[in-house]
């Protein structure tokens, strides 16, 4: 009986913590008035601009929220409201981070190769 109880307890705890994360961050689903900064530096071509726009965090499904191209699993958002992923494919490094705090969002996406460096950042308050 003890051999079955411990694994079931661990699974139940994981389900409860995941549900708490979803409830905590579900309030961030909505529209944001964002300052958007985009930067590109590639083989002598340089582009840097800042503009504003309305962006949305949506509910993708029961386990994820989504901002732009980033599906964020509720269970992987840290207690401080941070989620990040970094990826490497031969010759390309790219990653995305999102911070949810005080009804605000900061989203950062970057891509780099030996010839190019690009990033975009959204920083906004919920409207």
ROFIZA-470270 format. One record per residue: x, y, z of N, C-alpha, C in turn; chain; residue number from 1. Coordinates in nm, 2 decimals. Layout:
REC n_east n_north   n_up ca_east ca_north  ca_up c_east c_north   c_up ch   i
REC      X       Y      Z       X        Y      Z      X       Y      Z  A NUM
...
//
This chain:
REC n_east n_north   n_up ca_east ca_north  ca_up c_east c_north   c_up ch   i
REC   0.08   -0.12   0.00    0.00     0.00   0.00   0.09    0.13   0.00  A   1
REC   0.19    0.13   0.08    0.28     0.24   0.09   0.35    0.27  -0.05  A   2
REC   0.38    0.16  -0.12    0.45     0.17  -0.25   0.36    0.24  -0.35  A   3
REC   0.23    0.23  -0.34    0.14     0.29  -0.43   0.10    0.43  -0.39  A   4
REC   0.10    0.45  -0.26    0.06     0.58  -0.20   0.16    0.69  -0.24  A   5
REC   0.28    0.67  -0.23    0.39     0.77  -0.25   0.38    0.82  -0.40  A   6
REC   0.38    0.73  -0.50    0.38     0.78  -0.64   0.25    0.86  -0.66  A   7
REC   0.13    0.81  -0.61    0.01     0.88  -0.63   0.01    1.02  -0.56  A   8
REC   0.07    1.03  -0.45    0.08     1.16  -0.38   0.17    1.25  -0.46  A   9
REC   0.27    1.21  -0.52    0.36     1.29  -0.60   0.29    1.34  -0.72  A  10
REC   0.21    1.25  -0.79    0.14     1.29  -0.91   0.03    1.39  -0.87  A  11
REC  -0.04    1.37  -0.76   -0.15     1.46  -0.71  -0.09    1.60  -0.69  A  12
REC   0.03    1.60  -0.62    0.09     1.73  -0.59   0.13    1.81  -0.72  A  13
REC   0.18    1.73  -0.82    0.22     1.80  -0.95   0.09    1.85  -1.01  A  14
REC  -0.02    1.78  -1.01   -0.14     1.83  -1.08  -0.19    1.95  -1.00  A  15
REC  -0.19    1.95  -0.87   -0.23     2.07  -0.79  -0.14    2.19  -0.82  A  16
REC  -0.01    2.17  -0.82    0.08     2.29  -0.85   0.06    2.34  -0.99  A  17
REC   0.04    2.25  -1.09    0.01     2.30  -1.23  -0.12    2.38  -1.24  A  18
REC  -0.22    2.33  -1.17   -0.35     2.40  -1.17  -0.33    2.54  -1.10  A  19
REC  -0.25    2.55  -1.00   -0.23     2.68  -0.93  -0.16    2.78  -1.03  A  20
REC  -0.06    2.73  -1.10    0.01     2.81  -1.19  -0.09    2.87  -1.30  A  21
REC  -0.17    2.78  -1.35   -0.27     2.82  -1.45  -0.36    2.93  -1.40  A  22
REC  -0.41    2.91  -1.28   -0.50     3.01  -1.21  -0.43    3.14  -1.19  A  23
REC  -0.30    3.13  -1.14   -0.23     3.25  -1.11  -0.20    3.34  -1.24  A  24
REC  -0.17    3.27  -1.35   -0.13     3.35  -1.47  -0.25    3.36  -1.57  A  25
REC  -0.36    3.30  -1.55   -0.47     3.32  -1.64  -0.52    3.46  -1.65  A  26
REC  -0.50    3.54  -1.54   -0.54     3.68  -1.54  -0.46    3.76  -1.64  A  27
REC  -0.35    3.71  -1.69   -0.27     3.78  -1.79  -0.32    3.77  -1.93  A  28
REC  -0.42    3.69  -1.95   -0.48     3.67  -2.09  -0.56    3.80  -2.12  A  29
REC  -0.53    3.86  -2.23   -0.59     3.99  -2.27  -0.50    4.07  -2.36  A  30
REC  -0.54    4.20  -2.38   -0.47     4.29  -2.47  -0.37    4.38  -2.39  A  31
REC  -0.26    4.41  -2.46   -0.16     4.49  -2.40  -0.12    4.61  -2.49  A  32
REC  -0.10    4.73  -2.44   -0.05     4.84  -2.51   0.10    4.83  -2.50  A  33
REC   0.17    4.80  -2.61    0.31     4.76  -2.61   0.39    4.87  -2.68  A  34
REC   0.51    4.89  -2.62    0.62     4.96  -2.69   0.70    4.84  -2.76  A  35
REC   0.72    4.85  -2.89    0.78     4.74  -2.96   0.91    4.80  -3.02  A  36
REC   1.02    4.73  -2.98    1.15     4.77  -3.03   1.21    4.66  -3.12  A  37
REC   1.25    4.69  -3.24    1.31     4.59  -3.33   1.44    4.63  -3.38  A  38
REC   1.53    4.54  -3.38    1.67     4.57  -3.42   1.73    4.46  -3.51  A  39
REC   1.80    4.50  -3.62    1.86     4.41  -3.71   2.00    4.46  -3.75  A  40
REC   2.10    4.38  -3.74    2.23     4.41  -3.78   2.28    4.30  -3.87  A  41
REC   2.29    4.32  -4.00    2.33     4.21  -4.09   2.42    4.26  -4.20  A  42
REC   2.54    4.21  -4.21    2.63     4.24  -4.32   2.63    4.38  -4.36  A  43
REC   2.65    4.47  -4.27    2.65     4.61  -4.30   2.52    4.68  -4.30  A  44
REC   2.41    4.61  -4.30    2.28     4.67  -4.29   2.23    4.68  -4.15  A  45
REC   2.19    4.80  -4.11    2.15     4.82  -3.97   2.01    4.88  -3.97  A  46
REC   1.92    4.82  -3.88    1.79     4.87  -3.87   1.75    4.87  -3.72  A  47
REC   1.70    4.98  -3.68    1.66     4.99  -3.53   1.54    5.08  -3.53  A  48
REC   1.43    5.03  -3.47    1.31     5.12  -3.47   1.23    5.08  -3.34  A  49
REC   1.15    5.18  -3.30    1.06     5.16  -3.19   0.92    5.22  -3.23  A  50
REC   0.82    5.14  -3.20    0.68     5.19  -3.23   0.59    5.12  -3.13  A  51
REC   0.46    5.16  -3.13    0.36     5.11  -3.04   0.26    5.02  -3.11  A  52
REC   0.20    4.93  -3.04    0.10     4.85  -3.09   0.02    4.77  -2.98  A  53
REC  -0.10    4.72  -3.02   -0.18     4.64  -2.93  -0.15    4.49  -2.96  A  54
REC  -0.11    4.42  -2.86   -0.08     4.28  -2.88  -0.16    4.20  -2.77  A  55
REC  -0.18    4.07  -2.80   -0.27     3.99  -2.72  -0.20    3.87  -2.66  A  56
REC  -0.23    3.84  -2.54   -0.19     3.70  -2.48  -0.32    3.63  -2.49  A  57
REC  -0.32    3.51  -2.55   -0.44     3.43  -2.57  -0.43    3.30  -2.49  A  58
REC  -0.54    3.23  -2.47   -0.54     3.10  -2.41  -0.53    3.00  -2.53  A  59
REC  -0.42    2.93  -2.54   -0.40     2.84  -2.65  -0.49    2.71  -2.63  A  60
REC  -0.47    2.66  -2.51   -0.55     2.54  -2.47  -0.55    2.53  -2.32  A  61
REC  -0.59    2.42  -2.26   -0.60     2.42  -2.11  -0.46    2.42  -2.04  A  62
REC  -0.35    2.40  -2.12   -0.22     2.39  -2.06  -0.13    2.50  -2.10  A  63
REC  -0.17    2.58  -2.19   -0.08     2.68  -2.25  -0.15    2.82  -2.27  A  64
REC  -0.07    2.93  -2.25   -0.11     3.06  -2.30  -0.02    3.09  -2.42  A  65
REC  -0.05    3.19  -2.50    0.03     3.22  -2.62   0.05    3.37  -2.63  A  66
REC   0.17    3.41  -2.65    0.20     3.55  -2.69   0.28    3.54  -2.82  A  67
REC   0.23    3.61  -2.92    0.30     3.60  -3.06   0.32    3.46  -3.10  A  68
REC   0.45    3.42  -3.12    0.48     3.28  -3.16   0.52    3.19  -3.05  A  69
REC   0.50    3.23  -2.92    0.55     3.16  -2.81   0.44    3.10  -2.73  A  70
REC   0.41    2.96  -2.74    0.32     2.90  -2.65   0.39    2.87  -2.52  A  71
REC   0.33    2.92  -2.41    0.39     2.91  -2.28   0.32    2.81  -2.19  A  72
REC   0.38    2.70  -2.16    0.31     2.61  -2.07   0.30    2.67  -1.93  A  73
REC   0.18    2.67  -1.87    0.16     2.73  -1.74   0.25    2.67  -1.64  A  74
REC   0.28    2.54  -1.65    0.36     2.47  -1.54   0.50    2.51  -1.54  A  75
REC   0.55    2.57  -1.65    0.69     2.61  -1.66   0.72    2.76  -1.63  A  76
REC   0.61    2.83  -1.60    0.63     2.97  -1.57   0.68    2.98  -1.42  A  77
REC   0.79    3.04  -1.40    0.85     3.04  -1.26   0.76    3.12  -1.17  A  78
REC   0.78    3.11  -1.04    0.70     3.18  -0.94   0.71    3.33  -0.96  A  79
REC   0.82    3.38  -1.02    0.84     3.52  -1.04   0.78    3.57  -1.17  A  80
REC   0.72    3.48  -1.25    0.65     3.51  -1.37   0.74    3.51  -1.50  A  81
REC   0.84    3.43  -1.49    0.94     3.42  -1.60   0.94    3.29  -1.67  A  82
REC   0.95    3.29  -1.81    0.96     3.17  -1.89   1.06    3.20  -2.00  A  83
REC   1.15    3.10  -2.03    1.24     3.12  -2.14   1.27    2.99  -2.21  A  84
REC   1.31    3.00  -2.34    1.36     2.88  -2.40   1.48    2.93  -2.49  A  85
REC   1.58    2.85  -2.51    1.69     2.88  -2.59   1.71    2.76  -2.68  A  86
REC   1.75    2.79  -2.81    1.76     2.68  -2.91   1.88    2.70  -2.99  A  87
REC   1.94    2.59  -3.03    2.06     2.60  -3.12   2.04    2.50  -3.23  A  88
REC   2.05    2.55  -3.35    2.05     2.46  -3.47   2.18    2.50  -3.54  A  89
REC   2.25    2.41  -3.60    2.38     2.44  -3.66   2.37    2.58  -3.73  A  90
REC   2.45    2.67  -3.68    2.47     2.80  -3.74   2.36    2.91  -3.69  A  91
REC   2.27    2.87  -3.61    2.16     2.96  -3.57   2.13    2.94  -3.42  A  92
REC   2.14    3.05  -3.35    2.10     3.05  -3.21   1.97    3.14  -3.20  A  93
REC   1.87    3.09  -3.13    1.75     3.17  -3.11   1.68    3.14  -2.98  A  94
REC   1.61    3.23  -2.93    1.54     3.21  -2.80   1.44    3.31  -2.78  A  95
REC   1.35    3.28  -2.68    1.24     3.37  -2.64   1.23    3.37  -2.49  A  96
REC   1.19    3.49  -2.44    1.17     3.50  -2.30   1.04    3.58  -2.28  A  97
REC   0.97    3.55  -2.18    0.85     3.63  -2.14   0.85    3.65  -1.99  A  98
REC   0.82    3.77  -1.95    0.80     3.80  -1.81   0.66    3.86  -1.79  A  99
REC   0.59    3.80  -1.69    0.46     3.85  -1.66   0.46    3.90  -1.51  A 100
REC   0.44    4.03  -1.50    0.44     4.08  -1.36   0.36    4.21  -1.36  A 101
REC   0.29    4.23  -1.25    0.21     4.36  -1.22   0.13    4.40  -1.34  A 102
REC   0.05    4.30  -1.40   -0.04     4.33  -1.52   0.04    4.38  -1.64  A 103
REC   0.17    4.34  -1.65    0.25     4.38  -1.76   0.32    4.26  -1.82  A 104
REC   0.36    4.28  -1.95    0.43     4.17  -2.02   0.56    4.23  -2.08  A 105
REC   0.66    4.15  -2.07    0.79     4.18  -2.15   0.82    4.06  -2.22  A 106
REC   0.83    4.07  -2.36    0.85     3.95  -2.44   0.98    3.99  -2.53  A 107
REC   1.07    3.90  -2.53    1.19     3.92  -2.61   1.22    3.80  -2.69  A 108
REC   1.25    3.82  -2.82    1.28     3.71  -2.92   1.41    3.76  -2.99  A 109
REC   1.50    3.66  -2.99    1.63     3.70  -3.06   1.67    3.58  -3.15  A 110
REC   1.74    3.62  -3.26    1.80     3.52  -3.35   1.94    3.57  -3.39  A 111
REC   2.04    3.48  -3.40    2.17     3.52  -3.43   2.24    3.41  -3.52  A 112
REC   2.31    3.46  -3.62    2.40     3.37  -3.69   2.54    3.44  -3.69  A 113
REC   2.63    3.39  -3.77    2.76     3.46  -3.78   2.75    3.59  -3.86  A 114
REC   2.65    3.60  -3.94    2.63     3.72  -4.03   2.52    3.81  -3.98  A 115
REC   2.44    3.77  -3.89    2.32     3.85  -3.86   2.28    3.84  -3.71  A 116
REC   2.23    3.95  -3.66    2.18     3.96  -3.52   2.05    4.04  -3.53  A 117
REC   1.94    3.97  -3.48    1.81     4.03  -3.48   1.74    4.01  -3.35  A 118
REC   1.66    4.11  -3.30    1.58     4.09  -3.19   1.46    4.18  -3.19  A 119
REC   1.36    4.14  -3.12    1.24     4.22  -3.11   1.19    4.21  -2.96  A 120
REC   1.15    4.32  -2.91    1.10     4.32  -2.77   0.97    4.40  -2.76  A 121
REC   0.88    4.33  -2.69    0.75     4.39  -2.66   0.74    4.42  -2.51  A 122
REC   0.71    4.54  -2.47    0.69     4.58  -2.33   0.56    4.65  -2.32  A 123
REC   0.47    4.60  -2.24    0.34     4.66  -2.23   0.26    4.64  -2.11  A 124
REC   0.16    4.72  -2.09    0.07     4.71  -1.97  -0.06    4.67  -2.02  A 125
REC  -0.13    4.58  -1.94   -0.26     4.53  -1.98  -0.36    4.65  -1.99  A 126
REC  -0.45    4.64  -2.10   -0.55     4.74  -2.11  -0.69    4.68  -2.09  A 127
//
